[in-house]
Amino acid sequence: MAQTKPPKSALKRLAELETICADLENQLAVLQAERDSYKEKYEDILVENIRLQEKLTEVRERLRKHEPLVEKPVAEEVPTEEEAQAEEDVDCFAGLPLKVAVIGGTEVWQAKVVARHPGFKIIGSNKNFDRDKLAGTDILVINTNAVSHACTQKAKSEVSKGAEVLSISTNNLDILDQKINALLL
């Protein structure tokens, strides 16, 4: 029998396919190593997650022992007349012949100022305010929490030379009263 040799092109193609197979086997080995690495990391994360869940359960149990979840009913205390009157906001500047203007702050804070001190004039927080509102102002209060720099500067330039300018950065009305009292003393 005669032995037939495969054509050179078939041998060449076979060599190419063997090279491709070797490359693919190498890529497969790399991907399997990556997969094994990720699998190990995943298992470590699962173990850590289980450990943290157990720790959280333990902390919750300890917290339940110290703080009961059921709130105990608290009897409401009825304030006496003196306490009720002390809690009521009183305009401590009502009898003074001072004109106080307030600029800046939020609308809610401005409403609280008006409720506590009806004699105070609220200018707002807009730089396009009416300049006549500041005429004759003795104390200008600027709440810097919600006011533009331009509005602040315009207000400072519009008050008369002898007027006190008080800048605050809090919405606490008691602190406002204390600072105004400090100016008056």
Residue pairs with C-beta under 8 A, 6 or more apart in sequence:
79 87
89 115
89 116
89 173
90 116
91 116
91 117
91 118
91 119
92 177
92 181
93 100
93 117
93 119
93 120
93 177
93 180
94 117
94 118
94 119
96 184
98 138
98 139
98 184
99 121
99 136
99 137
99 138
99 139
100 117
100 119
100 120
100 121
100 137
100 138
100 139
100 140
100 141
100 180
101 120
101 121
101 122
101 123
101 133
101 134
101 137
101 139
101 140
101 141
101 155
101 159
102 110
102 113
102 120
102 121
102 122
102 123
102 141
102 143
103 123
103 124
103 125
103 129
103 140
103 141
103 142
103 143
103 147
103 151
103 152
103 155
104 125
104 142
104 143
104 144
104 145
104 146
104 147
104 151
104 152
105 113
105 125
105 143
105 145
105 146
105 147
105 171
106 145
106 146
106 171
109 143
109 145
109 146
109 171
110 122
110 124
112 171
112 173
113 120
113 122
113 173
113 176
114 120
114 122
116 173
120 141
121 133
121 137
123 129
123 133
123 134
123 155
125 146
125 147
125 148
125 151
126 151
127 148
127 150
127 151
127 154
129 151
129 154
129 155
131 158
134 140
134 155
134 158
134 159
135 160
136 160
137 159
137 160
137 163
138 162
138 163
138 164
139 163
139 164
139 165
139 166
139 180
139 183
140 155
140 156
140 159
140 163
140 164
140 165
140 166
141 166
141 168
141 176
141 180
142 152
142 155
142 156
142 165
142 166
142 167
142 168
143 168
143 169
143 170
143 171
144 152
144 167
144 168
144 169
145 169
145 170
145 171
152 167
156 165
159 165
164 183
166 179
166 180
166 183
168 175
168 176
168 179
170 176
